[in-house]
C-alpha cells in the first residue's frame, strides 16, 4: 500500500489549499482524491488497530519510478552549497569527473548543516559505476573539494567500496559491509540533550539554544542502543587506500600535492583551537555521536568533535558512471 501527493498536477494559479492525493496497491495506482491542506501541511502516517498488527515502511520510494521523471523534477540546486565534478538531476547526483586519479573526486556538500530538527540524511546507490568509490558522511563547511569525506580533519564518512569508516585521516577502520547497487546508505547525528547550537542554517556563528529534543530523537537513540553492528567486510576494491602516500617522485625530487598543504593548514588550525580558553572552545560544538545505516539497519557510530559551523551532509564519488539518489530530509516527509 502506498500514498503520495501529485504536486506536478497543480497548475499555476490553482487553489494551493487543495492537492491531489493518490493511493497505490502493489505498485498500482487505485485512485486519486482532492484533499484540503490544513495549516502546517500534510504528514505521512500509518494507523494500526489490533494487537499484533505490524507493517514495514519502505523508505526512499520514488513514484512513479520512470527514468524520464527525473528529468522533469526541479533541479533542487538550492539544496546544495557546492557541487564539484557532480551533475545534479533532481534528486540524482551523477559523477562527471575524470575518474583517473586520487584527486579526481566529485564532491557534493549540502547548503545546510545537520541540526536537532534535521539530523539525518540518506542516499541510494543507483549505479556504482566502474569502481564504486562512493562515500556518505559529514564535513566542515570549508572542506577540500578534491578529498573524499573522512580523509581530512573536520570530516567523517562511511565508504561504500570497502566498508570502512574514515574519521579525519586517510587511514580507515573496519566498520561495516560494502554497499552495492540498490543499497541505501544513511548518516546522522545524535546531539546531546543539553546541546547548544552555535551556528545558523548557513553554518554561521550565533548564540541560541537549540529546541527541545524531538520525540523521534528518543526513539532513534533507543533504536541505536539495541541494534547490533553488522559484521564488517573488507573489499578488494581500493585495497591500499588506507596506505596511500601523497608524494610524487620525479628524478629524485619530491613534490607535495595541495592536499599536504591543506593538512598543514589544518594542523595549524588545530593548534590554534587547542590554545583557546575553555569558554571559547565550547563554541567549536563539543562531542557528538555520528551514526551510519545501511538499508535501514544501524551499522555503528563514532564520537567526534563537531567543527565550528556544524557538520554539512556530504557525498563523494570517484569513478565514471557513478550515480546516487539523495534524500536530505527522509525523516520529515
PyMOL commands that set and color helices and strands:
alter all, ss='L'
color gray80, all
select helices_A, chain A and resi 7-9+67-72+77-79+215-226+241-243+258-274+278-284
alter helices_A, ss='H'
color red, helices_A
select strands_A, chain A and resi 2-5+18-25+28-36+80-84+86-89+92-95+106-113+120-128+135-139+155-159+164-166+173-174+184-190+247-250+253-256+287-294+297-305+312-317+322-327
alter strands_A, ss='S'
color yellow, strands_A
deselect
rebuild
show_as cartoon
